[in-house]
Amino acid sequence: MCGRFIQCTSGEALAERFHLPIIPDLTPRYNVAPSQSVGVIRVTHAGHREFVALRWGLVPAWSPEPRTAYSTFNA
């Protein structure tokens, strides 16, 4: 179960902390598991921060499909 985490910070708090425009209100989640979509703040190639939804988990570089990730999330 170490691949799980919580995501409970409000969109408003994240926007203030990371100096972002308004982030959609996020529903608190207390059992986020690999393969689920999560909100992430990342830096673009231009150096700007942005909030996006990404799939949580580890997919090996050699894998042709994300399905392989389920057996390796705890690698």
Contacts in CASP RR format, 6 or more apart in sequence:
PFRMAT RR
TARGET T0000
AUTHOR 0000-0000-0000
METHOD contacts of the structure
MODEL  1
MCGRFIQCTSGEALAERFHLPIIPDLTPRYNVAPSQSVGVIRVTHAGHRE
FVALRWGLVPAWSPEPRTAYSTFNA
2 74 0 8 1.000
3 33 0 8 1.000
3 34 0 8 1.000
3 57 0 8 1.000
3 73 0 8 1.000
3 74 0 8 1.000
4 31 0 8 1.000
4 32 0 8 1.000
4 33 0 8 1.000
4 34 0 8 1.000
5 32 0 8 1.000
6 28 0 8 1.000
6 29 0 8 1.000
6 30 0 8 1.000
6 31 0 8 1.000
6 32 0 8 1.000
7 26 0 8 1.000
7 28 0 8 1.000
7 29 0 8 1.000
7 32 0 8 1.000
7 38 0 8 1.000
7 39 0 8 1.000
8 28 0 8 1.000
8 29 0 8 1.000
8 30 0 8 1.000
9 26 0 8 1.000
10 25 0 8 1.000
10 26 0 8 1.000
11 22 0 8 1.000
11 23 0 8 1.000
11 24 0 8 1.000
11 25 0 8 1.000
11 26 0 8 1.000
12 22 0 8 1.000
12 23 0 8 1.000
12 25 0 8 1.000
14 20 0 8 1.000
14 23 0 8 1.000
14 26 0 8 1.000
14 41 0 8 1.000
14 51 0 8 1.000
15 21 0 8 1.000
15 22 0 8 1.000
15 23 0 8 1.000
15 51 0 8 1.000
18 41 0 8 1.000
18 49 0 8 1.000
19 49 0 8 1.000
20 41 0 8 1.000
20 49 0 8 1.000
20 50 0 8 1.000
20 51 0 8 1.000
23 51 0 8 1.000
26 39 0 8 1.000
29 38 0 8 1.000
32 38 0 8 1.000
32 56 0 8 1.000
33 56 0 8 1.000
34 56 0 8 1.000
34 57 0 8 1.000
34 58 0 8 1.000
34 69 0 8 1.000
34 70 0 8 1.000
34 73 0 8 1.000
35 55 0 8 1.000
35 56 0 8 1.000
35 57 0 8 1.000
35 66 0 8 1.000
35 69 0 8 1.000
35 70 0 8 1.000
36 55 0 8 1.000
36 56 0 8 1.000
37 53 0 8 1.000
37 54 0 8 1.000
37 55 0 8 1.000
37 56 0 8 1.000
38 53 0 8 1.000
38 54 0 8 1.000
38 55 0 8 1.000
38 56 0 8 1.000
39 51 0 8 1.000
39 52 0 8 1.000
39 53 0 8 1.000
39 54 0 8 1.000
40 51 0 8 1.000
40 52 0 8 1.000
40 53 0 8 1.000
40 54 0 8 1.000
41 49 0 8 1.000
41 50 0 8 1.000
41 51 0 8 1.000
42 49 0 8 1.000
42 50 0 8 1.000
42 52 0 8 1.000
43 49 0 8 1.000
43 50 0 8 1.000
44 50 0 8 1.000
55 66 0 8 1.000
57 69 0 8 1.000
57 73 0 8 1.000
58 69 0 8 1.000
58 72 0 8 1.000
58 73 0 8 1.000
58 75 0 8 1.000
59 66 0 8 1.000
59 68 0 8 1.000
59 69 0 8 1.000
59 72 0 8 1.000
60 68 0 8 1.000
60 69 0 8 1.000
60 72 0 8 1.000
63 69 0 8 1.000
END
